[in-house]
Amino acid sequence: MQNVVISVNNLVKRFGNFIANDHLTFEVYQGEIFGFLGANGAGKTTALRILSGLSSPTSGEVVVAGFNAAREPEQIKRNIGYMSQKFSLYEDLTIRENIMLYGGIYGLKKDQIRKRTSELLRKLRFEGYADRLIGDLPLGVRQKLAFSVALLHEPKIVFLDEPTGGVDPVTRRQFWELIYEASAGGVTLFVTTHYMDEAEYCDRVCIMNEGKIVALDTPARLKETYHAHSVEEVFVKIARPTATHNPLHQMAGSSLTSLPGDSHLKRV
Amino acid sequence: MARTTSDIAVKPAIEASGVGKRFGPTRALHNISFSVEEGEIFGFIGPDGAGKSTLFRIITTLIAPDEGKIDVLGNDTVKDFRELRKVIGYMPGRFSLYQDLTVEENLSFYATVFGATIRENYELIRDIYSHIEPFKKRLAGKLSGGMKQKLALSCALIHKPRLLVLDEPTTGVDAVSRAEFWEMLKKLKQHGITIIASTPYMDEAMQCHRVALIQEGKILSVDTPEKIRAGFSRKLFSIRAPEKFRLITALKTFPETLSAYPFGDSVHVTFLNDTPVDSLADRLKKEGVNGAEIVETTPGIEDRFLELMEKPGEG
């Protein structure tokens, strides 16, 4: 039924004796907001690099936007967008210059670039500061722009690396609205993060630990399965099995369960 | 120390009044006043750019305020900076460790700078340092994020400070390490150390005795997390539907909607008083939103933060 846009079958990536990705198998659907979680060193970045055509698998089959990651990495790169909170825009260029630069890199024609630049500025209500340097702008403005620039060439899939860490609560929500809008328009959003509250916004989340997928489901079902109030609590329970050997971890797990907000729901 | 302990005990650990700081045209801090009691874990919760680090640099005597003053442990941060530096442990947000020294070398370096030894204060850091001690010959640059954080905390504590200042200690650290870290801080309480910590994570507020919500250089509210939460002034509804964008767009078109924010898998919404919520599902359906589930929910601290940001004059 659902349109598969990322298909990963028994993906293995080795670095010498180290197995960074150990037989990963999963699918991501069109328009889905897919969260990819794991502790530092769990293998997220390795998988992300393969999915975005920057590295090839040791074995297994990876198909992204209809292209094979081992044989057609260049095609993949052309058909995806990428945004990271850490780096996406050139700080010493203006908003307008950044949009034009990325338009050029993605191979858009000049009149296309001009048209999309003004569309984008209007949509984000950035006309007023189109000629200001990125470095002078608040983080929230940069972040919305970075996301929109990643959509400039109308990719089917956009990879987002920790997109909303450190942003104020209002801006962060405006940002998620942009993501929902893209998703409603059929773009697939693949979000890698270790901020567990970002995971709560995803349609499905995949949790990795030591190179393997240890859970993949909707946030609601994960919370149900693991009797948890938040994805964070699910993560603490399963993402590091060694944690159970240390009493400190167990205490720590329980201490973060008392999050307000989504718990204690009352029916009306 | 310039004063005796009994002198200091009657005063708050930190007393800030009317603090302001500018960097060129940017007003980093504006009329900041608060006080922190001895032995408290006090959190500054706010996004990047709110002014948290600037405030911490003033508290740790590294920069001087343009207006107002801060007394720390009875000493002025500007006049008495020499005294204060001996009794403050500071873990800056950007990394404080020497990457090309080993774990053990970093720790003994910090001890030596403050005229202390690892042995005399080992008890204070034992719970934290024991996690990384097996790797004491490893270069700090080769440690994982969680281990670096534990080492940096050990280094900030090794001279047995009376005030521990932690600038975003959990940023960039995974959820498991983050939870562990707060447990460690709670254990430090038994040593009578006052702790102030900043964080962009709203949920970490619940780990503090009291928190200050900070935004654009101003403090929006200071209280216990529970009381901040309780300050939420309206009924809050959590609405969920398969098509999130359609849901939020529809909610925003209703004239009685006061606020609608995405919140995990649902949307948190407030309405004008006396809005009949019973008919809401039907009205959403008319807007093309099917399968909406509407429940009343308890506001969290983030809901209150959002409310305060809407009307910054209040609270």
Contacts between the chains, C-beta under 8 A, distances in Angstrom:
chain1	res1	chain2	res2	distance
A	39	B	174	4.1
A	39	B	175	7.7
A	39	B	176	6.3
A	39	B	177	7.8
A	40	B	144	5.6
A	40	B	145	5.0
A	40	B	146	7.1
A	40	B	173	7.9
A	40	B	174	5.6
A	41	B	144	6.3
A	138	B	49	6.3
A	139	B	47	7.6
A	139	B	48	5.3
A	139	B	49	6.0
A	165	B	171	7.5
A	165	B	172	7.9
A	165	B	200	7.2
A	166	B	47	6.2
A	166	B	48	4.2
A	166	B	171	6.9
A	166	B	200	4.7
A	167	B	47	5.6
A	167	B	48	6.8
A	167	B	200	7.8
A	168	B	46	7.4
A	168	B	47	3.5
A	168	B	48	8.0
A	168	B	50	7.4
A	168	B	215	6.6
A	168	B	309	7.3
A	169	B	47	7.4
A	169	B	202	7.0
A	169	B	261	7.9
A	169	B	302	5.6
A	169	B	305	5.4
A	169	B	306	5.3
A	169	B	309	7.0
A	170	B	261	7.8
A	170	B	306	6.3
A	170	B	309	5.4
A	171	B	47	7.5
A	173	B	261	4.6
A	173	B	262	5.2
A	173	B	263	8.0
A	173	B	306	7.8
A	176	B	262	4.5
A	177	B	245	7.3
A	177	B	248	6.3
A	177	B	262	6.4
A	180	B	244	4.7
A	180	B	245	3.9
A	180	B	248	6.7
A	180	B	262	7.0
A	181	B	245	5.3
A	183	B	244	7.7
A	183	B	245	6.8
A	184	B	243	6.8
A	184	B	244	7.8
A	184	B	245	3.9
A	184	B	246	6.7
A	194	B	174	4.8
A	194	B	175	6.8
A	196	B	175	5.0
A	197	B	201	7.5
A	197	B	202	7.9
A	197	B	203	6.9
A	197	B	264	7.4
A	200	B	263	7.8
A	200	B	264	3.2
A	200	B	265	6.3
A	201	B	262	6.5
A	201	B	264	6.0
A	201	B	265	7.2
A	218	B	265	7.7
A	219	B	264	6.9
A	219	B	265	5.5
A	220	B	265	6.1
A	232	B	175	5.1
A	232	B	203	7.4
A	235	B	175	4.9
A	235	B	176	7.3
A	236	B	175	5.8
A	236	B	176	5.4
A	236	B	179	6.0
A	239	B	174	7.8
A	239	B	175	7.4
A	239	B	176	6.6
A	240	B	176	5.2
A	243	B	176	6.0
A	248	B	127	8.0
A	248	B	180	5.8
A	248	B	183	5.9
A	249	B	176	6.6
A	249	B	179	7.6
A	249	B	180	6.4
A	251	B	183	5.5
A	252	B	176	7.2
A	252	B	179	3.4
A	252	B	180	4.7
A	252	B	182	7.1
A	252	B	183	4.9
A	253	B	179	6.3
A	255	B	179	6.3
A	255	B	182	6.6
A	255	B	183	6.5
A	255	B	207	7.2
A	256	B	175	7.8
A	256	B	178	8.0
A	256	B	179	5.0
A	256	B	182	7.9
A	256	B	203	7.0
A	258	B	206	6.1
A	259	B	203	5.2
A	259	B	206	6.9
A	259	B	300	6.9
A	260	B	206	7.3
A	260	B	229	5.8
A	260	B	298	6.1
A	260	B	299	7.1
A	260	B	300	3.4
A	260	B	301	6.2
A	261	B	263	6.8
A	261	B	264	7.9
A	261	B	268	7.9
A	261	B	297	7.1
A	261	B	298	7.3
A	261	B	299	7.3
A	261	B	300	3.2
A	261	B	302	6.6
A	261	B	303	6.8
A	262	B	238	7.1
A	262	B	263	7.4
A	262	B	264	6.0
A	262	B	266	7.5
A	262	B	297	7.1
A	262	B	300	7.8
A	263	B	298	7.5
A	264	B	297	7.4
A	264	B	298	4.8
A	265	B	238	6.6
A	265	B	295	5.0
A	265	B	296	7.9
A	265	B	297	5.5
A	265	B	298	8.0
A	266	B	295	6.3
A	266	B	296	5.0
A	266	B	297	7.1
A	266	B	298	7.8
A	267	B	295	5.7
A	267	B	296	8.0
A	268	B	237	7.6
A	268	B	277	5.9
A	268	B	294	6.5
A	268	B	295	6.0
A	268	B	296	4.9
